[in-house]
Amino acid sequence: MGFLSVIRRWALRDKIPIREISRRTGLSRNTIRKYLRADIVEPNFRTPTRPSKLDPFAEKLSGWLQTEQRKSRKDRRTAKQMHADLVQLGFDGSYERVAAFVRAWKADRQHAQQTTGRGTFVPLVFQPGEAFQFDWSEDWAIIGSERVKLQVAHIKLSHSRAFLVRAYLLQTHEMLFDAHWHAFRVFDGIPGRGIYDNMKTAVDRVGRGKQRDVNARFLAMTSHYVFEPEFCNPAAGWEKGQVEKNVRDARHRLWQVAPVFPDLEALNNWLEDRCTVLWAETAHGSLPGSIADAWEAEKPALMPLPTAFDGFVELSKRVSPTCLITFDRNRYSVPASFANRRVSLHIYPEKLVVVTEGQVICTHQRIIERSHRLPGRVIYDWRHYLAVLQRKPGALRNGAPFMEMPDPFRQLQDQLLRKPGGDREMVDILSLVLHHDEQAVLCAVEMALEAGVPTKTHVLNLLHRLIDGKLVGGPPLDTPQALALHREPKANVERYDGLRAQIAGGRHAS
């Protein structure tokens, strides 16, 4: 209830004397009489104009705020940062004063937009198969036993509103290409147009109006899938409001109910299944039925899927003398024959492929370390160093790559290195994997260890018998009775003595 309403109720309804009202309110009796005669509801207090420490800097701060509004949300300075910049210019006021100015400036700007028509929007309608919208967000999930920060791709069909959410560790080109492929695979087709903001993986430079310098890699992807990219105006997220809403809804529909996952692949499988379930559970709103029903009706208007875009990022790398290349603070081994040479590194979301002269020479699982406080890792493949071992067998004893050999090889190595020439024998046994199936070689080594004969000759004999298909180390044969001898021969050397006497007698007779 208003202040004057209380005074009027006391005076007119409760018949309280003006003297008592003056005592209760602290106002003079003349002031109370003036309010009652004026027949007004609320008094208008004149606020005195007081100078502020921010007044000399108000124009500069307004200019900063105007400039920040043209930037993307992630690149804008906060009020705290602008307060620190004003302090550098001589401002000695508090942060609260700057924050109040920023709030008032934004409120005035919003009011101006609403009154001039810039804050109003026209509802959009998209035809089947016409367009999709794409956006990134940052969310968290528990993978293994660790809470991991994720870069999440959101792709949404503009007509049916079918959507897919897919998680990555980085926002790089190869992740962007992979997200598009999985979305088109789930949608079972490709729309004619894609709507994006001005993300760095797609736009190299934002020009005037709709002018954009589109990234060459991104343009190659759009050409492969045959759709036209369209980019929003800077700081105009409402131009792709459907996917922006999807980013907001995903936090309580997906991430708040997400369980613990063993790895990123399991998380993405769960997200894909969860999204398709939500299609059936969510009403479309503008069309009859659910999102799934609208998607089924839209599928005929989508372009059929081509082959997946080979969306790798290529880098040129020089192999070190230790047969390693470096990528993202980690080092990966390559075959020794390519040491000190240039190779091409093809970067995929989950793997790294090393190529030279058009041939794939090795493949590694990609390691992504989010913490820069931890040292980089070295990923060895001991097979890459066998050519070096053949020239330098002594490197086998303390060679770091050979610490990751299978256990049977390690056990055989421990026994062979105890005798002279054992390192050379071990190198010859390891080199067998270059010419024969590694599992067959491992099996031969295990059988040699079980037999207690850990030698090169025995391993080779067992390996050849395995390759020839002969049973080695199997159960004893149960010979059928039909093949048994009724009279087994006995070992009797007496007849040889008789033969010897005959031969000797014959010689004497001659």
Order of alpha helices (4+ residues) and beta strands (2+ residues): alpha-alpha-alpha-alpha-alpha-alpha-beta-beta-beta-alpha-beta-beta-beta-alpha-beta-alpha-alpha-alpha-beta-beta-beta-beta-beta-beta-beta-alpha-alpha-alpha-alpha-alpha-alpha
